[in-house]
Amino acid sequence: MANPLKPWTKHPARRLRLTNATLIDPKDGGVYANVAIDLKDGIVHHLTKLSQNDAAQQQKESESLAWTTNADMRIINLEGRFVCPGLIDCHVHLACPPGEDGLRDTMNQDPKTNLLRQPWLTGEMLKRGFTSVRDCGGASLALKEAIEEGLVSGPKLFIAGHAISQTGGHGDVRSSKEAEYQCCGGNIRGLGRVADGVEQCLHAAREELRQGADFLKIMVSGGVVSPADKLTNLQYTPAEIQAFAKVAADTGTFVTAHAYTPASIQNAVANGVTGIEHGNLIDEPTAKLMAERGAFLTPTLITYQTMASKEFGNFLPPSIAAKNLQVLEAGLKSVQLADKAGVTMCYGTDLLGPLQIAQSGEFALRKQAGLSNLKVLQAATVNAAKMLRQENRLGRIKEGMVADLHPLKA
């Protein structure tokens, strides 16, 4: 019976069996043919390795990729198709959907129009096989709950609320000619909010968590698209970063930081941050520090390549395009340094506006950097799940875990 209060709410799933699947386990790269995957209420209920005779029999009993009813179970014959866990993109911005030409217009969309465009974007991400995404600034609790209830189609959301920046930092979107904020700090605008000093940082962190953030995102270096800072700027003091880390630890979550340079990465990791976004200018000693501390790195190579492409050559204004080229050229080397040092890397894209179409392109760039196929897949599955502290639910096809599956043709 439908829920009269929320008639769009998802109903408990019937039992489902996927037969003749070739299962991929990204933990060790294992590939297992002739597997039956039983799903119940959205959970992997049972895995069965079928004999050749069993597989042949089920091939006869069910039509290819068609529903077959067996008592209370529905059956799909995958005919040997590969099945890997649902993919996880650890750096997206759902509040920057397509619809506008350039960076400025993308970042300044009418709020109502923007909100109505976001469900289209989440649906497209799900179609690409991304069953979970981590939004690093902009997505709301309302969107997350709409997806959970079935009102909107999309991947599971893990949200930061607003990314937190110091005045003049990467999350401060004002130009150098704009006036000072007419309030006592804590201004919220676009994907971020501004907080200065330990007290404001404590308040901003607590407020984002109160509003439903799953983790905290802070800016500790300059960025590409911010108009008033340099890539090499060091942002937030050790005391301010420690304040964010303390709030996160006290509430059972973590802090990730936007950072490009060795100094900014070291400042973050040494003061309690457990994740670094981008990291394009990292050096060998800093990569070793991250590995020693168990900090995660989420490179986002595809966003720089796409912003520099001919197709989107006018997306960035000239002053910002120069910064983009600087991090683009260093990107592949940063992944190589991190891999050599043993840093755990996650999959991320950081695409904005019309660039969102390139979400799957990060896989090829990781391969171009010299990573093995297994490491590329691990970044979007088991590594990402571990970073999100969801390794017992996501990232593998295993009994008792969430049934996020991605069937693929060979």
N, C-alpha and C positions, 0 to 999 in steps of 0.2 A: 504494500500500500504506500502511495506517495506521501511524503511529508507535507502536510497542508501549510505549515509555517514556511518551509523552504522547499518548494516542490522540485527545485533543480538539484537537490542533494543527491549524490551518488548512492545507488542501492548496493548492498553487499553483492560482490561478484559471485556468479555461479562457479562451480568447479570447472577448470579448463585443463586439458591435456594437450601439450605440443609434442607430437611424435616425430621420429626420424630426424631429430635435431642434431647438429654438430656443435657441441657446446665448447665455448672458449673460456678458459679460466685465466684472467689476466694476472693472477697472483704469481703463477709460475710459467705461464705460457702454454699450459696443457690444452690439447685439442682432443675432444672425445666424441667419436661418431656414434650414431644409432642410440641417442639418448631420448628418453621420454621425460618431459618436464611437467609435473602436475602442479597446478596453481589453485589456491583456494583463498578467497577473501583478500586478494591482492598480495599474497605471500607465497613464496616457493614452498610447496607442501612436501614434495617428494621428487627425487631424481632416480631414474631407473636406467641402467645400461642394458639395452636390448640385444638379444642374440640376432644373428643374421636372419634366422627363421622368423623370430618375433617381428623384426623390422619389415620383412617381406609380407608377413600376414597383415600388419597394420597398413601397409601400403595398399593392399587390396581392399581393405575394409573402409578406408576413408578416401575421399576425393582430395586432390591436391589443393592446398590452401583454402579448403571449403569446410564449413561447419558440419560436423556429424554428431548426432545426439546418441549418447549411450547412457541410459538411465538419467541420472542428474548431472552428467558430465558432458561438456562439449569438447570435441576433439578437432585439432588442426594438424594435418600432415604437412610438415615442412620440407619433405623430400630432400633431406640432407643439407638444407640451408644452415649456414653458420649462425649461431646465436651468441652474441656477446652481451655483457651487462649494459644497461642504459648508460649513455655518456653523461659526464658532468662537466659543465663549463664553470670554472671558478672565478671568472671576472666578466660580468656583463653589466650593462646599464639599461634596464628596461624603460626608464623614464626618458630615454633618447631614441624613440622609435623613428622609422623612416617617415618621410613626408615633406621634408624641407631640403633645399639645395646645399647650403653651406653650414659651417660650424656654428656661426652666430645664430642663424635662424633655427638650427636644430636645438641649440641650448636655450632658446627663448620661445619655444612653442607656446601657444595659448594653452593654459593648464587643462581646460576642459577637452580641447582637441587632443592634447597629448594623452590624457587618461583614456579616451576612447580608442586611440591607436594601439595602446599597449597590449590588449588581448590578441590582436592580430599578430603582434611580434612573438608573444609567448607561444601561440599556436604554431608558428613557423619553426621555432626552436624545437618544439616537440617533434615535428615532422622530420627534422634532421637527425633525430635519435637522441637528443639531449633531454633526458628525463629528470635531471636536476640541474639547477643553475644557482650560482651565488652572486647576488646583486651587490656590487661594491659602492652603491650610492644612488639613491633616487627612488627605488621601488618601495611601495607602501605595504603595510600590513593588510589593508583592504584587498589589494590584488592577490597577495599570498592566500588569504582566506577564500577568496572567490575561486581560485584554482583548486584548493583543497575540497571545497564543497561541490565542485563540478559545474559551477556557473560559467567559468571560463576555462577553455582548454589551454593547457600549458604544463611545463615541468614543475617539479617541486621547487619552491623558492626558499633560499636562505638569504636573509636580507640584513644589510647594515643600517638601514634607515638613511640618514644623511652622513656622508663622509665629513670628518671634522678636520678643520684647518685653522692655522693661525692667521692673523691679519696679514694680508699680502702674500699668503701662501698659495699652494696649488688649488685649494678649494675656495679661494676668495676670487670670485669672478669679476670683480670691479676692475675697470681700467685704471691706469695711473692718474687720469684726469677726473675721475669721479670723486665726489665728496666723501668724507668720513661718515660711517653709519650714524644715524641720529638716535642711537640708543646705547645702552651700557654694555654692549657685547652680546654674543649669542645670536647674532643675526643669521637667519636661515634664508638661503636663496639658491635656486636651482638644485643641483645634486648634493650640495654641501651646506655646512654651517660653520661659522667662525667662533672660535673660543680661544682666549688668551689668558695665561696664568693658570696656576694649579686649581684655583677655586672654580673658574669658568670651565676648565677641562673636566673636572669632576662632575659639574652640573650637566654639561653637554653629554657626557657619556651616560650618566644615569637617565637623562631625558630620552635619549635614543633607545635605550633598553626598555624604558617604561612604555614607549610607543611601539614595542614589538620587535626591535632589532634582535637578530640572532647572534650577532658579533659586532665588534667595533672596527671601523675603518678610519685611519688617521693619515694625514699627509705630512711626511717628514723630509721631503725634498721638493725642489722645483719640478715643474712638469712641462709637457709639450703644449697643451692647449690653454694653459693659464697665461693671461696677457701680462701680468705684472711681476713675474719672477723668472729667474734663470734656473736651468737644470741643476746647476751646482749649488744652489742655495741650500743651506742647512736649516731645517725648520723644526721647531719644538725643542725645548730644553730637556735634558735628562729628567728633571723633576716633573715636567708636564707629561712626558711619555710614561713615567712610572705611575702617575695618577691614573691614566687610562688603563694601564695594565692591572692596577690594583682593583679598579671597579670591575673589570672583566673577570678577573680571578675570583672576586667575591661573589659573582653571580654565575660562576660555572661556565664562562665562555672565554673568548680569546680576542686579541687585537691583531689586525693585519695592517701593514703600512705601505703606502705608496712611496717608493724610494728608487732612485737611479744610481746614485754615486756610492763609492765605498764608505765615505764618512757618514752619509745618511743611513745606510744599511747597518753599519756598526752601532750608530747611536740608537737605532731602534732595537736591534737584537740584544744589545747589552742592557737594555732597560725594560725588558719583559715582553717585547713584541715577538709573536711566534710565526708570523708570516710576512713575506715581502712580495709586493706587487711590482712587476716589470724587472727591475734590477739590471737594466741594460749595460750600465757602466761598471759593473762589479769587477773586482780584481781577485787574484788567486787567494791572498790571505783572508779576504772577506768571505769568499766562498767557503773556505775551510772553517771559518768561525761559524757560519750558518750550519754547516754539517755537524760540527761539534755540539752546537746548541739544539740541534734537531729542528731548526726553523725551516719552514716550507717556502719555496720560491714558485711564483706563478708568472712566468714570462707571458707576454702578449705580443708576439712578433707580428701577427697578422694585421694588427691595427696600423702599425707604422708602414708596412708594405702597401696596404690598401690606400692609406691617405696619400702615399707618394705615387700611386699608379696613375696612368693616363686617364682612365675612366673617371677617377675622382680627383683629378688634378686641381680643380678649383674649390675643393671642399675647405681647405685651410687658407687663411690669409697669408701673404708672403712672409710676414714677420714670424709667424708660427711654423711655417713650412721648413724654415732653416733648422729649427730645433728638432723637427721630426726627422730630418735626414741624419742628424747627429746620432740619435738613438737607433735609427734603422740600421746604420752601418755597424753599430756595435752589438746588435741583437744576437746574431748567430754565435759570435764569440762568447757572449755571456752564458748562453746555454751550454756551450762546450766546457767552459770553466766550471760551471756548477755541476755538470755531470761528472767531470773528472774528480771533483772534490767530494762527491758522494752526497750532494744536496738532493733532498726529495723534491721533485718538481711536479707541479699540477698544471692542468690545461686551463688556459685563459685566453680571452679574445679582446675585451675592452673596446668593442666596436660601437660607433655612434651613428645614428641616423641611417642614411642609405647604405652605409658601409656594413650594416648588420648582415647583409646577404652573404658575406665572406666568412661566416662563423666556422665552417668546417675547414677553412684554409690553413689553420694553425697546424694541423696534422702534418701537412707536406713540409712546412717550414721546420718543424722539429726534426723530421727525417733529413732535410737538407743540412741541418746542423750536425748530423752524424749520429743521431740517436737510433737505437735499434727499433724495429717494429714493436717489440714487446714494451720497451720503455715509453714509446709514444702512446701506446694504448693504456699503460699503467697510469700515466699522467691524468687521463680522463676517466679513470675508474678507481682502482684501489688507492692510489695516492690521494686523489681528490676526496674520497670517502674518509680517509684517515685524517686529512686536514680539517674536514668538517666535523670530525669526531662522530662519524656515522659508519665506521667500518664494520659494525655488527648489523647494519641494515642495508647499506648500499655498496656498490662497487664490484660485487660478485654475484654469480648465480649459484646460490647455496641454500640448502634447506633451512627454513626459518627466516630468510632475508626477504626484503621487499622485492616483489616481482616486477622489477624494471628491466625489460628485455629489449634487445635491439637485433632483430633478425636481418641477416645480410645475404646477398647472393655472392657466390665465389667470384 
